[in-house]
């Protein structure tokens, strides 16, 4: 748990909780710029499978990734509940399609457990921890780690194209 705690100075953090399939995930709210309905996405030829395309928002181009596909899940049809969570990081800006956004909530740092090593090993270490709540677990995702450095560079090229 120390790795998760060391990332935060406060006693609690604010998270946005979202669903992919039947699973609950969450992200720290700080890199989230906006949550919006899924509108028209322009496909980009030869993009990786998990990249749905790009959108233009207030003059800025955002690559849009399907987070379910990124996590290796089967593609799902978009619904009225589907949302794009826009992420604004110093090294990348992109949107993540999720099945639904449930809520924004505050979580005590002590309620976040470190993810088991078996779950996090490998090259993609985007699972930051597990939030324990009454009768469910929420997987805390580090949005900075969802894309590799190479993928971030590729998406930057997509923004310009």
C-alpha positions as CSV (number, residue, x, y, z in Angstrom):
1,X,0.0,0.0,0.0
2,X,3.0,2.3,0.5
3,X,3.3,2.9,-3.2
4,X,-0.2,4.2,-3.5
5,X,0.0,6.3,-0.4
6,X,3.3,7.9,-1.4
7,X,1.6,9.3,-4.5
8,X,-0.7,11.4,-2.3
9,X,-0.1,14.0,0.4
10,X,-3.7,14.2,1.5
11,X,-5.7,11.8,3.7
12,X,-8.2,11.3,0.9
13,X,-8.5,11.7,-2.8
14,X,-11.3,12.4,-5.2
15,X,-12.0,9.7,-7.8
16,X,-14.3,9.3,-10.8
17,X,-15.8,5.8,-10.8
18,X,-16.7,4.2,-14.2
19,X,-17.8,0.9,-15.6
20,X,-16.3,-1.3,-18.3
21,X,-18.6,-4.3,-18.6
22,X,-19.6,-5.4,-15.2
23,X,-16.3,-4.2,-13.6
24,X,-15.9,-1.0,-11.6
25,X,-12.8,1.2,-12.3
26,X,-11.8,4.6,-11.1
27,X,-9.2,7.3,-11.8
28,X,-7.9,10.1,-9.7
29,X,-10.0,13.2,-10.7
30,X,-7.0,15.5,-11.2
31,X,-6.0,14.5,-14.8
32,X,-9.7,14.4,-15.9
33,X,-10.5,17.5,-17.9
34,X,-14.1,16.7,-18.8
35,X,-16.6,13.9,-19.0
36,X,-18.9,14.0,-22.1
37,X,-21.3,12.0,-24.1
38,X,-19.8,10.1,-27.1
39,X,-20.4,12.1,-30.2
40,X,-19.0,11.6,-33.7
41,X,-15.6,10.2,-33.7
42,X,-13.5,10.4,-36.9
43,X,-11.7,7.1,-37.6
44,X,-8.0,7.3,-38.3
45,X,-6.5,4.8,-40.8
46,X,-3.9,2.3,-39.5
47,X,-4.5,3.3,-35.9
48,X,-4.0,0.6,-33.2
49,X,-7.1,-1.5,-32.6
50,X,-8.0,0.3,-29.3
51,X,-7.9,3.8,-30.9
52,X,-11.4,4.6,-32.1
53,X,-10.3,7.8,-33.8
54,X,-10.2,11.5,-33.0
55,X,-12.6,14.3,-32.0
56,X,-12.2,18.1,-32.1
57,X,-13.2,19.9,-29.0
58,X,-12.9,23.7,-28.8
59,X,-10.2,23.7,-31.4
60,X,-8.2,20.9,-29.9
61,X,-7.8,17.4,-31.4
62,X,-8.1,14.5,-29.0
63,X,-7.3,10.9,-29.9
64,X,-10.0,8.6,-28.5
65,X,-9.2,5.2,-27.1
66,X,-11.7,2.5,-26.2
67,X,-10.6,1.6,-22.6
68,X,-12.4,-1.8,-22.8
69,X,-10.4,-2.8,-25.8
70,X,-7.2,-1.5,-24.2
71,X,-7.9,-3.7,-21.2
72,X,-8.4,-6.7,-23.6
73,X,-12.1,-6.9,-23.3
74,X,-14.5,-7.6,-26.2
75,X,-15.8,-4.6,-28.1
76,X,-19.2,-3.4,-27.0
77,X,-21.8,-1.3,-28.7
78,X,-22.0,2.3,-27.6
79,X,-25.1,3.2,-25.6
80,X,-26.7,6.3,-24.1
81,X,-24.7,5.6,-21.0
82,X,-21.3,5.5,-22.8
83,X,-19.0,8.4,-22.0
84,X,-15.7,9.9,-23.0
85,X,-13.4,10.9,-20.2
86,X,-11.0,13.5,-21.4
87,X,-7.6,13.2,-19.9
88,X,-5.1,16.1,-19.8
89,X,-1.6,15.1,-18.9
90,X,1.6,17.2,-19.5
91,X,2.8,14.5,-22.0
92,X,-0.5,13.5,-23.6
93,X,-4.1,14.5,-24.1
94,X,-6.7,11.9,-25.0
95,X,-10.2,10.6,-24.4
96,X,-11.2,7.2,-22.9
97,X,-14.5,5.6,-23.9
98,X,-16.1,3.8,-21.0
99,X,-19.4,2.1,-20.7
100,X,-20.7,4.5,-18.1
101,X,-19.6,7.0,-15.4
102,X,-21.1,6.2,-12.1
103,X,-20.0,9.0,-9.8
104,X,-17.3,11.2,-8.4
105,X,-16.5,10.4,-4.8
106,X,-13.9,11.0,-2.1
107,X,-11.9,8.0,-0.9
108,X,-9.7,7.7,2.2
109,X,-6.2,6.7,1.3
110,X,-6.4,4.0,4.0
111,X,-9.2,2.4,1.9
112,X,-6.8,1.9,-1.0
113,X,-4.8,-1.3,-1.1
114,X,-1.9,-2.0,-3.3
115,X,-2.8,-4.2,-6.3
116,X,-1.5,-7.8,-6.0
117,X,1.7,-8.3,-7.9
118,X,0.3,-11.1,-10.0
119,X,-2.3,-8.6,-11.4
120,X,0.2,-5.8,-12.1
121,X,3.2,-7.6,-13.5
122,X,4.0,-7.1,-17.1
123,X,4.8,-4.1,-19.2
124,X,1.5,-2.3,-18.5
125,X,1.4,-1.2,-14.9
126,X,-1.7,0.9,-15.1
127,X,-3.4,-0.6,-12.1
128,X,-2.5,1.7,-9.2
129,X,-4.5,0.0,-6.5
130,X,-7.8,-1.4,-5.3
131,X,-10.4,0.7,-3.5
132,X,-12.2,-1.4,-0.9
133,X,-15.9,-0.4,-0.3
134,X,-18.6,-2.2,1.6
135,X,-19.2,-5.2,-0.6
136,X,-17.3,-4.3,-3.8
137,X,-13.8,-3.6,-5.1
138,X,-13.0,-0.8,-7.5
139,X,-9.8,-1.0,-9.5
140,X,-7.9,2.3,-9.3
141,X,-6.3,3.0,-12.7
142,X,-3.3,5.3,-13.2
143,X,-4.3,7.0,-16.5
144,X,-0.6,8.1,-16.9
145,X,0.3,4.5,-17.4
146,X,-2.5,3.3,-19.7
147,X,-0.4,4.2,-22.8
148,X,3.2,3.3,-23.3
149,X,5.6,6.1,-24.2
150,X,5.7,4.9,-27.8
151,X,1.9,5.0,-28.0
152,X,1.8,8.5,-26.6
153,X,4.2,9.6,-29.3
154,X,2.1,7.8,-31.9
155,X,-1.0,9.6,-30.6
156,X,0.7,12.9,-30.8
157,X,1.3,12.2,-34.5
158,X,-2.4,11.4,-34.8
159,X,-3.3,14.8,-33.3
160,X,-1.3,16.6,-36.0
161,X,-2.4,14.5,-38.9
